[in-house]
Amino acid sequence: MWQIREEDEQRRQHEAAAILADLGREPNAAERILVAEIAALVVRADRERAKGKHGEAEMCSRLIIRALGKLGVKPGKAKPTSSADIIARITGRS
């Protein structure tokens, strides 16, 4: 159980760093809180989805999208994904 918590914390920190990089500037205190909460929601959504709790994962996704909007982070331009990339993402293999 503690290994899962450690993995989740590492993933949360990674997600927070990625969001801060997308922000492109030094965040203020409120923005740091938003980033931490968004990162935690990303990890939670993935865990819920893995457990088959798609309704809970969808709620997390909605909260993530709302919080990203408040943070002012805009999604990047979509790029085509190859079927090999999709299979690798689903299976967890690179």
Secondary structure per residue as TSV (DSSP state, phi and psi in degrees):
chain	resnum	aa	ss	phi	psi
A	1	M	-	360.0	-41.5
A	2	W	H	-66.8	-28.5
A	3	Q	H	-65.4	-39.0
A	4	I	H	-63.5	-43.0
A	5	R	H	-62.0	-41.4
A	6	E	H	-64.0	-43.9
A	7	E	H	-62.1	-44.1
A	8	D	H	-62.1	-40.8
A	9	E	H	-66.7	-41.8
A	10	Q	H	-63.1	-42.4
A	11	R	H	-65.1	-40.8
A	12	R	H	-61.1	-44.2
A	13	Q	H	-64.1	-39.4
A	14	H	H	-63.4	-45.8
A	15	E	H	-63.5	-41.5
A	16	A	H	-62.3	-42.3
A	17	A	H	-63.3	-39.3
A	18	A	H	-66.1	-41.0
A	19	I	H	-65.2	-43.0
A	20	L	H	-62.1	-37.9
A	21	A	H	-64.5	-39.3
A	22	D	H	-66.8	-29.9
A	23	L	H	-64.2	-38.1
A	24	G	-	76.6	13.1
A	25	R	S	-156.8	170.6
A	26	E	-	-72.4	123.7
A	27	P	-	-77.7	151.5
A	28	N	-	-83.9	-178.8
A	29	A	H	-60.9	-45.0
A	30	A	H	-64.0	-38.6
A	31	E	H	-68.1	-34.9
A	32	R	H	-63.7	-38.7
A	33	I	H	-64.9	-45.4
A	34	L	H	-58.9	-43.8
A	35	V	H	-61.4	-44.7
A	36	A	H	-62.5	-42.1
A	37	E	H	-68.5	-40.7
A	38	I	H	-62.3	-46.1
A	39	A	H	-60.3	-41.7
A	40	A	H	-64.8	-38.7
A	41	L	H	-66.2	-36.3
A	42	V	H	-61.2	-47.0
A	43	V	H	-63.8	-43.8
A	44	R	H	-63.4	-42.8
A	45	A	H	-59.9	-43.0
A	46	D	H	-64.2	-41.4
A	47	R	H	-63.6	-45.3
A	48	E	H	-63.0	-42.7
A	49	R	H	-62.2	-40.7
A	50	A	H	-64.9	-29.1
A	51	K	T	-85.8	-0.4
A	52	G	T	84.5	10.2
A	53	K	-	-93.8	73.9
A	54	H	H	-70.0	-30.1
A	55	G	H	-64.4	-44.4
A	56	E	H	-65.9	-39.3
A	57	A	H	-64.1	-40.1
A	58	E	H	-64.0	-39.8
A	59	M	H	-62.8	-42.3
A	60	C	H	-60.6	-43.1
A	61	S	H	-60.3	-41.5
A	62	R	H	-64.2	-41.4
A	63	L	H	-65.9	-37.9
A	64	I	H	-61.9	-48.2
A	65	I	H	-61.8	-42.7
A	66	R	H	-63.0	-45.3
A	67	A	H	-67.7	-38.1
A	68	L	H	-62.6	-36.9
A	69	G	H	-63.8	-41.6
A	70	K	H	-66.5	-31.9
A	71	L	H	-75.7	-22.3
A	72	G	T	88.5	14.3
A	73	V	-	-86.1	124.2
A	74	K	-	-102.5	144.4
A	75	P	-	-66.6	146.5
A	76	G	-	-74.3	171.3
A	77	K	-	-68.1	134.3
A	78	A	-	-67.6	142.1
A	79	K	-	-125.1	148.5
A	80	P	-	-60.5	142.8
A	81	T	-	-113.1	131.9
A	82	S	-	-76.4	157.4
A	83	S	H	-63.1	-31.4
A	84	A	H	-64.6	-39.1
A	85	D	H	-65.9	-40.5
A	86	I	H	-64.1	-45.8
A	87	I	H	-62.8	-42.1
A	88	A	H	-63.0	-40.6
A	89	R	H	-65.8	-41.9
A	90	I	H	-68.7	-42.4
A	91	T	H	-83.9	-13.8
A	92	G	T	81.1	14.0
A	93	R	-	-103.8	144.2
A	94	S	-	-96.9	360.0
